[in-house]
């Protein structure tokens, strides 16, 4: 499956996540879409005093902007494991998280 097989909105999330990752050469990039259709993109942050996954940071950015809910997310990573707990906590059950590699090839769609 590729990003082209996704809805246009979910393919946009993959593109935004890829761009966030590429800008900083981070391990992961992520993007989320809120229930109003706005998007937030972020990359992994690893400092001496704090470490956040790209998905955690994208959710934090959305929350700090006052969103009421998340409707979809995407993560671009080469890692075989993606922690979607933050999405489950904030977005609720059955929220889709698209997991793609650096080329945008979709590896999985996880439902929280």
Residue pairs with C-beta under 8 A, 6 or more apart in sequence:
1 105
1 106
2 104
2 105
2 106
3 10
3 11
3 14
3 15
3 100
3 104
3 105
3 106
4 11
5 106
6 14
6 98
6 106
9 33
9 37
9 72
10 72
10 74
10 96
10 98
12 31
12 39
13 31
13 32
13 33
13 39
13 72
13 73
13 74
13 98
14 31
14 74
14 76
14 98
14 100
14 104
14 106
15 104
16 29
16 31
16 39
16 41
16 74
17 29
17 30
17 31
17 41
17 54
17 74
17 75
17 76
17 100
18 29
18 76
18 100
18 102
18 104
19 29
19 41
20 26
20 29
20 30
20 31
20 41
20 42
20 43
20 54
21 27
21 28
21 29
21 43
21 44
21 54
21 76
21 77
21 102
22 29
23 43
24 43
26 43
26 44
26 45
26 54
27 44
27 46
27 54
27 77
27 78
27 79
28 43
28 44
28 53
28 54
28 55
28 75
28 76
28 77
28 79
29 41
29 42
29 43
29 44
29 54
29 75
29 76
29 77
30 41
30 42
30 43
30 53
30 54
30 55
30 57
30 58
30 73
30 74
30 75
30 76
31 39
31 40
31 41
31 42
31 58
31 73
31 74
32 39
32 40
32 55
32 58
32 59
32 62
32 70
32 72
32 73
32 74
32 87
33 39
33 70
33 71
33 72
33 73
34 40
34 62
34 67
34 68
34 69
34 70
34 71
35 67
35 68
35 69
35 70
35 71
36 67
36 68
38 62
38 65
38 67
40 58
40 59
40 61
40 62
40 65
41 58
42 54
42 55
42 57
42 58
42 60
42 61
43 54
43 57
44 51
44 52
44 53
44 54
44 57
45 51
45 52
45 57
52 60
53 83
53 86
54 75
54 76
54 77
55 73
55 75
55 82
55 83
55 84
55 86
55 87
55 97
56 86
58 73
59 70
59 73
59 86
59 87
59 90
62 70
62 90
63 90
69 90
69 91
69 92
70 87
70 90
70 91
70 95
71 91
71 95
72 95
72 96
72 97
72 98
73 84
73 87
73 91
73 95
73 96
73 97
73 98
74 97
74 98
74 99
74 100
75 82
75 97
75 98
75 99
75 100
76 100
76 101
76 102
76 104
77 99
77 101
78 101
78 102
82 97
82 99
82 110
84 97
84 110
84 112
87 95
87 97
87 112
88 95
88 112
91 112
92 112
93 112
94 111
94 112
95 111
95 112
96 109
96 110
96 111
97 109
97 110
97 111
97 112
98 106
98 108
98 109
99 106
99 107
99 108
99 109
99 110
100 106
100 107
101 107
